[in-house]
Amino acid sequence: MNIFEHDFVLYGSQNTNFNKMARKEEFRLPLHKPSTIEVFLSLKSMPSYSKILFLNSGDKPYKGFLEWLLSNNFLENDYERLTIKFIAEAYKTKASKITNWIKNIYEDIFILNAERPDLFYTGGIKIYMNAKHYDNRCAFQMSLMVVPREFETMVFYFFNAKVGTGRFWVKNINHEIENDIITVYLILDGGILNKYREFVLEKALFQGKIGLMTAMDVYPFEVERILNELYRG
């Protein structure tokens, strides 16, 4: 059982309605299901990843289509007309094929990244990103010349089709040094940071008024509801 499946308990001396709550009984938002165009735009935001896939994907059904996309800069000049129908007509094939190919290309980039992260290192510091937005999660390895700091905003539209947003804030940073190589682990939360909320949450954790599993497991708006109940007045 992982921490996201764990039932949670609020700890503390206060007798609130939140003292014992099973996470499975809470309201759950549906997982993000991106449209094909949303996936296409996520791919378009980082064409270098598609090029890496093209050079390392072997004989895939989408190989010719991917080469065509790269040679046409992901139809940059036709942005206003971008629909699956338009792409299918431009490539002269069925829309159903385009839909499958685009989704497969996107998923295969994540698979390749997990299997061959070295292909995505371009210099600088190795970064392992774990992004979350509500119940949607994804991970990716890459390199950056500058490491974002805690609470800073990071915009990465490539994640949009995976988690439903391309805007994140840095929740946590860990540094690992092994064999003189530094790897930075970033925990990213989707949406806009409310720094005051984070400070109040740290206070509640320190005072034992809220359990760590609760803070990790529930949605942000649920945490805010609990904090308001604990500290109102």
Residue pairs with C-beta under 8 A, 6 or more apart in sequence:
3 213
3 216
3 217
4 216
4 217
5 23
6 23
6 213
6 217
7 22
7 23
7 24
8 21
8 22
8 23
8 211
8 213
8 214
8 217
8 218
9 19
9 20
9 21
9 211
9 213
9 214
10 16
10 18
10 19
10 20
10 21
10 209
10 210
10 211
10 214
10 226
11 208
11 209
11 210
11 211
12 207
12 208
12 209
12 210
13 208
14 209
14 230
16 229
16 230
17 229
18 214
18 226
18 229
21 214
23 217
23 218
26 218
26 222
28 135
29 134
29 135
29 219
31 135
31 136
32 133
32 134
32 136
32 162
32 163
32 164
34 42
34 160
34 161
34 162
34 164
36 84
36 98
36 99
36 102
36 103
37 82
37 83
37 84
38 160
38 161
39 102
39 103
39 106
39 161
40 74
40 82
40 87
40 102
41 82
41 157
41 160
41 161
42 106
42 157
42 158
42 159
42 160
42 161
42 162
42 166
43 49
43 50
43 69
43 74
43 102
43 105
43 106
43 109
43 158
44 74
44 76
45 157
45 158
45 160
45 166
46 157
46 158
47 70
47 73
47 74
49 109
49 113
49 120
49 158
50 66
50 69
50 70
50 74
50 105
50 109
51 70
52 109
52 112
52 119
52 120
53 66
53 105
53 108
53 109
53 112
54 63
54 66
54 67
54 70
56 112
56 116
56 119
57 63
57 66
57 108
57 112
60 66
60 104
60 108
61 101
61 104
62 101
62 104
62 105
65 91
65 93
65 97
65 98
65 101
66 101
66 105
68 91
69 75
75 82
75 87
75 90
78 86
78 90
84 95
84 98
84 99
85 95
87 95
87 98
88 94
88 95
88 97
88 98
91 98
106 161
110 138
110 140
110 162
112 119
113 119
113 120
113 140
113 141
113 142
114 139
114 141
117 141
117 142
120 140
120 141
120 142
120 143
121 141
121 142
121 143
122 142
122 143
123 143
123 145
124 143
124 144
124 145
124 146
125 143
125 144
125 145
125 147
125 182
125 183
125 184
126 141
126 142
126 143
126 181
126 182
126 183
126 184
127 141
127 142
127 143
127 144
127 147
127 183
127 184
127 185
127 186
128 139
128 140
128 141
128 183
128 184
128 185
128 186
129 139
129 140
129 141
129 142
129 156
129 186
129 188
130 137
130 138
130 139
130 185
130 186
130 187
130 188
131 137
131 138
131 139
131 140
131 156
131 159
131 162
131 163
131 168
131 188
131 189
131 190
132 163
132 187
132 188
132 189
132 190
133 163
133 164
133 165
133 168
133 189
133 190
133 191
134 164
134 190
134 219
136 162
136 163
136 164
136 190
137 163
138 159
138 162
138 163
140 158
140 159
147 173
147 184
147 186
148 154
148 170
148 186
149 170
149 173
150 170
150 171
150 172
150 173
151 169
151 170
151 193
151 195
151 198
152 169
152 170
153 167
153 168
153 169
153 170
153 193
154 167
154 168
154 169
154 170
154 186
154 188
155 166
155 167
155 168
156 166
156 168
157 166
158 166
159 165
159 166
159 168
160 166
163 190
164 190
165 190
165 191
167 190
167 191
167 192
168 188
168 189
168 190
168 191
169 188
169 189
169 191
169 192
169 193
170 186
170 187
170 188
171 187
171 188
171 189
172 186
172 187
173 184
173 185
173 186
173 187
174 184
174 185
175 182
175 183
175 184
175 185
176 182
176 183
176 184
176 185
177 183
189 220
191 220
197 220
197 223
197 224
197 227
200 227
200 231
201 210
201 215
201 223
201 227
204 210
204 227
204 230
204 231
205 212
205 215
209 230
210 223
210 226
210 227
210 230
214 223
214 226
215 223
218 226
